[in-house]
Amino acid sequence: MPQETGPHGGPRERAGGKTGGESGETPADKAVLLVAGLADLAVSTLGSAVGTVRGLLRRSDAADLAADAEQDLMARGRLALDRYAAAPPPTLEVLARQARARRDADDL
């Protein structure tokens, strides 16, 4: 992969005076670069999304689109909660464990 060149023909320096090919970055440097990259991606994505929203607001059926979007988001939220929320233990199993623990304690 060719290395990017700066204005004077040498390797282009990145933030912090490092070139793209240097591997002596500390974990903190890598974390900063990752966060900066994510922030840049978020800003560019947000700019694109704002343009899309402006286009949608000019439509005559914007209210219907908003209602559909709300229903879709609520359905996605339910699915996400179902996927990531831990299911509570079955009540009868909890009661059986407690009864067994009491019985074992009484046997001592």
Secondary structure, 3 states (H helix, E strand, C coil): CCCCECCCCCECECHHHCECCCCCCCHHHHHHHHHHHHHHHHHHHHHHHHHHHHHHHCCCCHHHHHHHHHHHHHHHHHHHHHHHCCCCCCHHHHHHHHHHHHHHHHHC
